[in-house]
Amino acid sequence: MMLIKNGRVIDPKQGTDEVLDLVVENGKIAKIGKNLKEEGCEQVIDAAGYVVAPGLMDVHVHFRDPGLTYKEDIQTGAAAAKKGGFTTVVCMANTKPPVDTPETVRYVLEEGKKTGIHVETCACVSVGMKGQELTDMDALKAAGAIGFTDDGIPLMNGKLVYEAMKKARELDVPLSFHEEDPAFISENGIHAGEAARALGITGSPALAEDSLVARDCMIALHTGASVNIQHISSGNAVKMVKLAKELGANVTAEVTPHHFSLTERAVLEHGAMAKMNPPLRTESDREQILEGIQNGSIDMIATDHAPHSAEEKAVEPVWKAPSGIIGLETALALAITNLVKTGRLNMVQLMEKMSLNPARLYRLDRGYLAEGADADLVIFDENETWTVTDAELASKSHNTPFLGQELSGRVKYTICGGQIVYEDRK
């Protein structure tokens, strides 16, 4: 047994925010209360001054395994997740080969079982991520896929999207969409605005995102499918998701920490380390994202953890370098620094977006604290500051614009299934 005592316990399901003790036994939360006794507990963690919350869940990670493991693999990706306080991650399907067969689904899940945390995976919507033919979604779900996405490549065939949504509703699984119409994009990864003009390129306008978000929100409304808009970056897209919800569509949206923390100007300062799809946009877009986080239009914070090698990110000119940054080790601290410390969210609301809502999207009985629930926990000091350095990163890749930045919020313990899988020893 393990006793976690004196912690500020946050449960987003019940709205709990109170100093309490927890007893963990056989991988479950056995008891929650005040002044619980230490007798019989082999481990005691004094969490005084710390937050005790449900283990974080990231619905959007790229662990590059199989096929691109020089960037990341399932073990190193999971190490980054543990350090960031995540006990569940959902891998995207754009590996080599892509996750479009039951065999590849099973490979990812079997490797994930070796990590000490819950590594789930999506499968592809289309065969080979070519956008032409639906995968065998029945077989892929039976193999263990918990959702479907062609993330990294937008689905341009509206009829295929419609058929995918009908099938997903039948299977009761979510579909996640990368919304960028290439017809409107000259150079991807950099917003068609101030930064693009400074670089002498046209870039990627919000129209590329807005047009597909509008299409898919309406198809979702008419099919009743569970649809998740990935890494939302445009203020107009946020408003469209809000409208779709009001109309009755089963639509959710995720936002990355970099999209609520940075603007397109970061590209001028950090180069390819701030290049991602969809791109960082204007201060107005960022403000509308923050409003969407507050008013519930945006349901989840997801990292879009996208490792690349240093050599790849060093490609010149900057717009030819691959898009994406890592995010698992910095997500919680960026959210505390830029959302909680600024009064945008309280801690219960933050855990709703980083634990409970992600679990609900994928129909998982996780993301909350209650007697009898799985003992998947994160314990962190919301006030401890730390500086993002290469030494702080467990990911195989270090492509992030946040190197050198001081953040508030440090993970002290990550506990999955009642086992300590990460402990801050500094």
matplotlib code that plots the C-alpha trace (Angstrom):
import matplotlib.pyplot as plt

x = [0.0, 1.0, -0.2, -0.1, -0.8, -1.4, -1.8, -4.1, -6.3, -7.9, -10.7, -12.2, -15.2, -16.5, -14.9, -12.9, -10.1, -9.2, -6.3, -6.8, -4.9, -5.1, -4.4, -3.4, -3.6, -3.4, -3.3, -6.5, -7.3, -8.5, -9.5, -9.7, -10.1, -8.5, -5.9, -5.6, -3.3, 0.1, -0.2, 0.4, 1.6, 5.0, 5.4, 4.4, 4.6, 4.2, 2.6, 2.2, 2.4, 1.8, -1.1, -2.3, -4.4, -5.4, -2.6, -2.5, -3.7, -2.4, -4.6, -2.0, 1.5, 4.0, 6.3, 7.6, 7.5, 7.6, 10.0, 11.3, 12.8, 15.9, 13.5, 11.7, 10.6, 7.9, 10.2, 11.8, 8.4, 7.0, 9.9, 9.1, 5.5, 6.3, 8.5, 5.6, 3.1, 1.3, 0.0, -1.9, -0.9, -2.6, -0.2, -0.9, -0.9, 1.5, 4.4, 6.3, 4.5, 1.3, -1.0, -3.5, -3.3, -4.2, -0.6, 0.8, -1.8, -0.8, 2.9, 2.4, 0.3, 2.7, 5.6, 3.5, 2.9, 6.7, 6.7, 4.8, 2.2, -0.9, 0.2, -2.9, -3.0, -5.2, -5.3, -5.5, -8.8, -7.6, -5.5, -1.8, -3.0, -3.7, -7.2, -8.8, -10.1, -11.3, -9.3, -11.0, -12.2, -13.9, -10.7, -8.5, -10.8, -10.9, -7.1, -7.1, -7.2, -9.2, -9.9, -9.0, -7.0, -4.8, -3.1, -0.4, -2.4, -5.8, -8.6, -9.7, -12.4, -15.6, -17.5, -14.8, -15.0, -18.8, -18.4, -15.8, -18.0, -20.9, -18.7, -17.2, -20.6, -21.5, -18.4, -18.7, -15.1, -13.9, -12.3, -9.6, -8.9, -5.9, -7.5, -5.4, -6.4, -3.2, -4.9, -4.5, -1.0, 2.2, 4.7, 3.4, 4.3, 4.5, 1.4, 0.6, 1.2, 4.0, 6.5, 5.9, 6.4, 9.6, 10.9, 9.8, 7.2, 3.4, 2.9, -0.2, -3.3, -6.0, -8.4, -6.7, -7.8, -11.1, -12.5, -12.0, -13.1, -16.4, -16.9, -16.2, -18.2, -21.2, -20.7, -20.4, -23.7, -25.4, -23.9, -23.8, -20.2, -17.8, -15.3, -12.2, -10.6, -6.9, -4.4, -6.8, -4.9, -7.4, -9.8, -12.5, -12.1, -12.7, -15.9, -17.0, -16.5, -18.6, -21.3, -21.2, -21.6, -24.6, -26.2, -25.9, -22.8, -20.7, -17.6, -14.6, -11.4, -7.9, -5.3, -1.5, 0.4, 2.4, -0.7, -1.9, 1.6, 3.2, 2.4, 3.9, 6.6, 8.2, 9.3, 11.4, 13.1, 13.4, 13.3, 12.3, 11.9, 8.7, 7.5, 4.5, 1.4, -0.9, 1.3, 1.5, -0.8, -1.6, -2.1, -5.8, -5.9, -4.1, -6.5, -9.5, -7.9, -7.6, -11.3, -12.2, -10.3, -12.2, -15.7, -15.4, -15.3, -11.8, -12.1, -8.6, -5.0, -2.9, 0.8, 1.1, 4.5, 6.4, 10.1, 12.6, 16.3, 18.6, 19.8, 16.3, 15.4, 18.6, 17.6, 17.6, 15.6, 13.5, 10.3, 11.8, 12.5, 10.0, 7.1, 6.5, 7.9, 8.2, 5.8, 5.3, 7.9, 6.7, 2.9, 1.8, 4.2, 3.2, -0.5, 0.1, 2.3, 0.0, -3.4, -3.6, -1.1, -2.9, -6.3, -7.6, -8.4, -8.4, -6.7, -9.9, -10.6, -7.1, -7.3, -10.6, -8.8, -5.7, -7.1, -10.9, -12.0, -9.3, -10.3, -14.0, -13.1, -11.7, -14.3, -11.7, -12.6, -9.8, -9.0, -10.6, -9.9, -12.3, -12.3, -12.1, -10.6, -7.3, -4.4, -3.1, -1.8, 0.4, 1.9, 3.3, 4.4, 2.5, 4.8, 8.2, 10.0, 12.4, 14.2, 13.8, 17.2, 18.5, 19.2, 15.6, 14.3, 13.8, 12.7, 15.2, 14.7, 15.0, 13.2, 11.4, 11.2, 10.9, 14.6, 15.9, 12.4, 11.6, 8.2, 6.1, 5.0, 7.2, 6.2, 7.4, 5.9, 4.0, 2.2, 0.5, -1.4, -0.2, 3.5, 5.9, 7.1, 8.8, 10.2, 11.9, 15.1, 16.3]
y = [0.0, 3.6, 6.7, 10.1, 12.6, 16.3, 17.0, 19.5, 16.9, 18.0, 15.9, 17.5, 15.0, 16.0, 19.5, 18.6, 21.0, 20.1, 19.0, 15.3, 12.0, 9.0, 5.3, 3.3, -0.5, -3.0, -0.4, 1.4, 4.3, 2.5, 5.5, 9.2, 11.2, 13.3, 12.1, 8.6, 6.3, 5.1, 1.6, -1.0, 1.4, 0.4, 3.8, 7.2, 10.4, 13.7, 15.9, 19.0, 22.0, 19.9, 19.2, 15.6, 15.2, 12.5, 11.4, 13.6, 12.2, 13.4, 12.6, 13.5, 12.3, 11.1, 8.4, 7.7, 3.9, 1.9, 3.3, 6.7, 5.7, 8.0, 10.8, 9.0, 5.5, 4.3, 3.9, 7.4, 8.9, 7.3, 8.5, 12.1, 11.5, 10.3, 13.3, 15.5, 13.8, 11.8, 8.4, 7.9, 8.9, 8.3, 7.7, 9.0, 6.7, 8.4, 6.1, 4.0, 1.8, 3.7, 2.1, 0.8, -2.9, -4.9, -6.1, -2.6, -1.7, -4.7, -3.9, -0.4, -1.7, -4.5, -2.1, 0.3, -2.3, -2.3, 1.4, 1.4, 3.8, 3.5, 3.8, 3.7, 4.2, 5.5, 3.8, 5.4, 6.5, 5.8, 3.0, 4.2, 7.6, 8.3, 9.6, 7.3, 4.2, 3.6, 1.2, -1.9, 0.0, -3.0, -5.0, -2.2, -1.5, -5.2, -5.1, -2.4, 1.0, 3.5, 6.0, 6.9, 9.7, 10.5, 13.2, 15.0, 14.7, 16.4, 14.3, 16.2, 13.8, 14.9, 11.7, 9.6, 11.8, 11.3, 7.5, 7.5, 9.4, 7.1, 4.0, 5.7, 6.4, 2.8, 1.7, 4.4, 5.7, 9.2, 10.6, 13.2, 15.5, 17.6, 20.6, 22.3, 22.5, 22.5, 24.4, 27.6, 26.9, 28.2, 27.2, 25.2, 25.7, 29.5, 31.7, 33.9, 37.1, 39.2, 36.3, 35.1, 38.6, 39.0, 35.8, 36.7, 33.9, 33.7, 31.0, 29.3, 31.3, 30.6, 30.0, 26.6, 25.6, 27.4, 25.9, 22.3, 22.9, 24.3, 21.3, 18.7, 20.3, 20.2, 16.6, 15.7, 17.5, 15.5, 12.1, 12.3, 11.1, 12.0, 14.3, 15.9, 19.0, 18.6, 21.4, 24.2, 27.5, 29.9, 32.2, 31.6, 27.8, 28.2, 30.1, 27.4, 24.6, 26.7, 27.1, 23.3, 22.5, 24.9, 23.2, 19.8, 18.3, 15.9, 18.0, 18.5, 20.5, 20.3, 23.0, 22.7, 24.7, 26.3, 27.7, 29.3, 30.5, 31.8, 33.8, 33.8, 36.2, 33.2, 32.0, 35.1, 34.5, 30.7, 29.7, 26.1, 25.4, 27.4, 26.0, 23.6, 22.6, 24.4, 27.4, 29.8, 32.6, 36.2, 37.6, 38.0, 34.2, 33.5, 35.6, 33.9, 30.5, 31.6, 32.7, 29.3, 27.5, 29.5, 29.2, 25.5, 25.7, 24.0, 20.8, 19.5, 20.5, 18.1, 18.4, 17.2, 15.9, 15.9, 14.9, 15.7, 15.3, 18.4, 17.9, 18.0, 21.1, 22.8, 22.6, 26.0, 27.9, 27.7, 26.9, 23.7, 22.2, 19.7, 21.1, 20.2, 20.5, 18.2, 19.0, 16.3, 17.6, 21.3, 21.0, 21.1, 23.9, 26.0, 25.5, 26.5, 29.5, 30.8, 29.7, 29.2, 31.9, 34.4, 33.5, 32.0, 28.7, 27.3, 24.0, 22.0, 23.4, 22.7, 19.0, 18.7, 19.7, 17.6, 14.5, 14.1, 15.3, 13.5, 10.2, 10.9, 11.5, 8.0, 6.3, 5.5, 5.2, 7.5, 11.1, 11.4, 10.6, 8.4, 5.4, 2.4, 4.3, 3.4, 4.9, 7.0, 10.2, 13.2, 15.1, 18.5, 21.7, 24.5, 27.2, 25.7, 27.3, 25.6, 26.4, 24.3, 23.0, 20.1, 18.2, 18.5, 16.7, 13.0, 12.9, 11.6, 14.9, 18.4, 20.5, 23.1, 26.9, 26.9, 26.1, 28.7, 29.7, 29.7, 28.1, 27.5, 24.0, 21.0, 17.3, 15.6, 12.1, 10.3, 7.2, 4.7, 1.7, 2.5, 2.3, 5.3, 5.6, 8.9, 10.8, 14.2, 13.7, 17.2]
z = [0.0, -0.6, 1.4, -0.3, 2.5, 2.9, -0.9, -2.5, -4.2, -7.5, -9.0, -12.2, -12.2, -8.8, -8.7, -5.6, -4.6, -1.0, 1.2, 1.6, 1.9, -0.6, 0.1, -3.0, -3.0, -5.8, -8.4, -7.3, -5.1, -2.0, 0.2, 0.1, 3.3, 6.0, 8.5, 7.1, 9.0, 7.8, 9.3, 6.7, 4.1, 2.6, 0.9, 2.2, 0.1, 1.9, -0.7, 1.5, -0.8, -3.9, -6.2, -6.4, -9.6, -12.1, -14.4, -17.4, -20.8, -24.1, -27.1, -29.7, -29.7, -32.4, -31.1, -34.6, -34.0, -36.3, -38.9, -37.8, -34.5, -35.0, -34.0, -31.1, -30.2, -27.9, -24.9, -25.2, -25.9, -22.8, -20.8, -21.9, -21.0, -17.5, -16.9, -18.0, -15.7, -18.4, -17.6, -20.9, -24.4, -27.7, -30.6, -34.1, -37.1, -39.5, -38.9, -41.5, -42.2, -41.2, -38.6, -41.2, -40.4, -37.3, -37.1, -36.8, -34.2, -32.1, -32.5, -31.0, -28.2, -27.3, -27.2, -25.2, -22.5, -21.7, -20.7, -17.4, -18.7, -20.9, -24.6, -26.8, -30.5, -33.3, -36.7, -40.1, -41.6, -45.1, -46.5, -46.6, -45.6, -49.2, -48.7, -51.3, -49.5, -46.0, -43.8, -42.3, -39.3, -37.7, -37.8, -36.6, -33.6, -32.8, -32.8, -30.2, -32.0, -29.9, -32.7, -36.2, -37.8, -40.8, -38.7, -40.7, -43.9, -44.3, -45.9, -49.0, -50.2, -48.5, -49.5, -47.8, -44.7, -44.7, -45.0, -42.3, -39.9, -40.5, -39.8, -36.7, -35.3, -35.8, -34.0, -31.3, -31.8, -32.4, -35.5, -35.3, -38.2, -39.3, -40.9, -43.6, -47.2, -49.2, -52.0, -50.0, -48.8, -50.5, -47.8, -44.8, -41.2, -41.2, -41.0, -44.0, -42.2, -40.6, -40.3, -43.8, -45.2, -43.3, -44.8, -48.3, -48.6, -48.8, -46.1, -44.8, -44.2, -41.6, -44.6, -45.1, -41.6, -41.5, -44.7, -43.6, -40.0, -41.4, -43.7, -41.0, -38.3, -40.7, -41.7, -38.0, -37.3, -40.0, -39.2, -35.4, -35.4, -32.6, -34.3, -32.8, -34.4, -33.9, -32.8, -33.5, -34.3, -35.9, -34.0, -36.7, -36.3, -32.6, -33.3, -35.8, -33.2, -30.7, -33.3, -34.2, -30.5, -30.2, -33.2, -31.5, -33.2, -31.2, -31.9, -29.6, -30.1, -28.8, -28.6, -28.1, -25.5, -28.2, -29.9, -26.7, -25.6, -28.9, -32.0, -35.5, -34.3, -32.6, -36.0, -36.5, -33.1, -33.1, -36.8, -37.5, -33.8, -34.1, -37.4, -37.1, -38.9, -38.5, -37.9, -35.0, -36.0, -34.8, -31.4, -32.2, -33.0, -29.7, -27.7, -29.3, -28.5, -24.9, -24.9, -26.4, -23.6, -21.0, -22.5, -23.3, -27.0, -26.7, -24.7, -24.4, -24.2, -26.3, -27.1, -30.7, -29.5, -32.8, -32.5, -35.3, -35.4, -35.0, -38.6, -40.0, -38.1, -39.3, -43.0, -44.8, -45.7, -42.6, -44.5, -45.9, -42.5, -41.1, -39.0, -35.4, -31.9, -28.8, -26.0, -23.3, -20.8, -21.0, -21.4, -17.8, -16.9, -19.9, -19.0, -15.4, -16.4, -19.2, -18.1, -14.3, -13.2, -15.5, -14.1, -17.3, -15.7, -12.1, -11.3, -11.5, -15.0, -16.1, -15.0, -16.9, -20.1, -19.4, -17.8, -17.8, -21.2, -23.0, -21.3, -22.2, -25.9, -26.1, -23.8, -21.2, -17.5, -16.4, -15.7, -12.2, -8.6, -6.7, -4.4, -6.7, -9.6, -11.2, -9.2, -12.2, -10.6, -11.1, -8.1, -8.9, -7.4, -9.2, -7.9, -8.4, -11.3, -13.6, -16.8, -20.0, -20.9, -23.0, -19.7, -18.6, -21.7, -21.8, -25.4, -28.0, -29.9, -28.4, -31.1, -29.0, -29.0, -25.2, -24.5, -22.0, -20.8, -17.1, -16.3, -13.2, -12.4, -11.8, -11.8, -8.6, -9.1, -11.9, -10.7, -13.0, -11.8, -8.3, -9.3, -9.3, -12.9, -12.5, -9.5, -9.5, -7.6, -7.8]

ax = plt.figure().add_subplot(projection="3d")
ax.plot(x, y, z, "-o")
ax.set_aspect("equal")
plt.show()
